[in-house]
């Protein structure tokens, strides 16, 4: 509503909407909006891969089911209805309808589990990307540090002041503290500005240097061209309409010294002071003041303010250094990232020396290679990409620099997670594979652009989310292996009897009952699996390594083919021994039901035998075992159900035959696991060091 009123007002004043839009795109907010509009979110590789696979399998199911109907009717001479039921059974066996269930349940439950680590998931695709993160781009303030700013030191050309142990602020620093406060909003949001106001009210209380309630007549905001902000006040509080104006400015020391038009020698002395403070991990601001006589204006009209802050003659007052202690949990979290093969890159707007000191304090790097915003602008994309292979600290960055860095890292094959809190960070957050916004101090725009929101702004929470992401990715792979492995024997037991002129082994009712076991097994049992041993001691999975990749699907198919071959061979032997079709079906179907449980155990951890961990604490594992046993007892023990399913009591001989088939299936699964462990794995493309 307010934007409509603004537009209508502008048009009535003779300014066209097109002109307003053209002007808006050249503002800082307009440029951020344009970057957001031009930035596309990375697609979900997992959902695209599953969609493609299910479509192909659906087409194959249609073809094979049609062939099954024709073969049963024409080749075996079965009634058409029986052939149709057999075709439907085959289609049900081929279609992996559990895949959408897996993705939905695992990612939704993953988002819930991640929320318990104080991380809110806004886009579900971020959950799948967490397991593949190779680069973690983090801000310094509030992520690696506590974001509890406090003024630690004041410096002028002649003296230094530290609050620790002092009783009063010397007179020489009163003006520096006064103008630092004037250059800061009275009720600021930024922690740094809050610290300045808190310091001034503590040390200047009761003096004429505190100006609570004094409002500026005009402001020059911080910009990408001048890293300083200036607030303009009437020279006299008693006569605010005077044409004499008082200016207070603060900002990056190099920007403030430039505004003061100091010569090279003076700037060098000040910047040496800045360097010394920054090397102790302090964030340093320069403070200056100026007086300006406004040009004559019509009575009651605002003066014509100069276009730039450079049009004033500022006097440099001194430096204000602020301390923000590192978070205690960061060194351990960084060490965990290194073990996990996740490279952490600090991206900050602070002075390079300040960033280096914090990096050393938290253990990011002993001698970090630093890239500054000025250097970044002088490099083309190829040179910058090469430089990024060795850089773990980027300082004096502007928002557009962060966006460019994220885009280049992704273009070079990295999976990038990016943290940010301001409006300016929004394009980079949206461009990253996983954008992470700060929940406590982040802006609404940043949170809207991000995929994850840190509720406690802690770096350790990011690492915990990466751990959960890897666990979720592992469990999706386990469930996918199981689904494809368990469908193959069902397909074999449905299709092969038709080709060999055998009585049907699996009817639609059998497959429906199997699905009642398979669905909760893949969506609940595997989702509840604990993380693998050494989860954070291995490199991130390659970007192109999909759960639906050829190697993984081949392994699953081989598992299922071996089990299908064992069951079909068992049926052939039982038939040769004179067993009835119902008795043979009972043995084969009962073995298949227990084989489902065997495949669950076999796919939980390919590095260990199937029976390993049978006593672990997965709460759903033994519930599934109980459910399967009860299902078998009900099918064979209830006459009406046994008759409905075309089964017969197999006797002790049938139990022995089923146990033998199950043992052979286990032997095949273990042989396959051993070969898979020794088979050379394809190497991922080398990543930048």
Secondary structure as GFF3:
##gff-version 3
##sequence-region A 1 689
A	DSSP	alpha_helix	2	12	.	.	.	ID=ss1
A	DSSP	alpha_helix	17	24	.	.	.	ID=ss2
A	DSSP	alpha_helix	28	38	.	.	.	ID=ss3
A	DSSP	alpha_helix	45	70	.	.	.	ID=ss4
A	DSSP	pi_helix	71	75	.	.	.	ID=ss5
A	DSSP	alpha_helix	80	94	.	.	.	ID=ss6
A	DSSP	alpha_helix	98	115	.	.	.	ID=ss7
A	DSSP	beta_strand	119	121	.	.	.	ID=ss8
A	DSSP	alpha_helix	125	130	.	.	.	ID=ss9
A	DSSP	beta_strand	135	138	.	.	.	ID=ss10
A	DSSP	beta_strand	150	155	.	.	.	ID=ss11
A	DSSP	beta_strand	160	161	.	.	.	ID=ss12
A	DSSP	three_ten_helix	171	173	.	.	.	ID=ss13
A	DSSP	alpha_helix	174	182	.	.	.	ID=ss14
A	DSSP	alpha_helix	191	203	.	.	.	ID=ss15
A	DSSP	beta_strand	218	220	.	.	.	ID=ss16
A	DSSP	beta_strand	228	234	.	.	.	ID=ss17
A	DSSP	beta_strand	244	251	.	.	.	ID=ss18
A	DSSP	alpha_helix	253	259	.	.	.	ID=ss19
A	DSSP	alpha_helix	264	278	.	.	.	ID=ss20
A	DSSP	beta_strand	283	293	.	.	.	ID=ss21
A	DSSP	three_ten_helix	309	311	.	.	.	ID=ss22
A	DSSP	beta_strand	315	323	.	.	.	ID=ss23
A	DSSP	alpha_helix	330	339	.	.	.	ID=ss24
A	DSSP	beta_strand	343	347	.	.	.	ID=ss25
A	DSSP	alpha_helix	352	362	.	.	.	ID=ss26
A	DSSP	beta_strand	370	372	.	.	.	ID=ss27
A	DSSP	alpha_helix	373	377	.	.	.	ID=ss28
A	DSSP	alpha_helix	381	388	.	.	.	ID=ss29
A	DSSP	beta_strand	393	395	.	.	.	ID=ss30
A	DSSP	alpha_helix	399	411	.	.	.	ID=ss31
A	DSSP	beta_strand	416	420	.	.	.	ID=ss32
A	DSSP	three_ten_helix	423	425	.	.	.	ID=ss33
A	DSSP	alpha_helix	426	431	.	.	.	ID=ss34
A	DSSP	beta_strand	434	438	.	.	.	ID=ss35
A	DSSP	alpha_helix	444	449	.	.	.	ID=ss36
A	DSSP	beta_strand	452	454	.	.	.	ID=ss37
A	DSSP	alpha_helix	459	499	.	.	.	ID=ss38
A	DSSP	alpha_helix	508	520	.	.	.	ID=ss39
A	DSSP	pi_helix	521	525	.	.	.	ID=ss40
A	DSSP	three_ten_helix	535	537	.	.	.	ID=ss41
A	DSSP	alpha_helix	550	576	.	.	.	ID=ss42
A	DSSP	alpha_helix	581	602	.	.	.	ID=ss43
A	DSSP	alpha_helix	621	637	.	.	.	ID=ss44
A	DSSP	alpha_helix	639	644	.	.	.	ID=ss45
A	DSSP	alpha_helix	651	678	.	.	.	ID=ss46
###
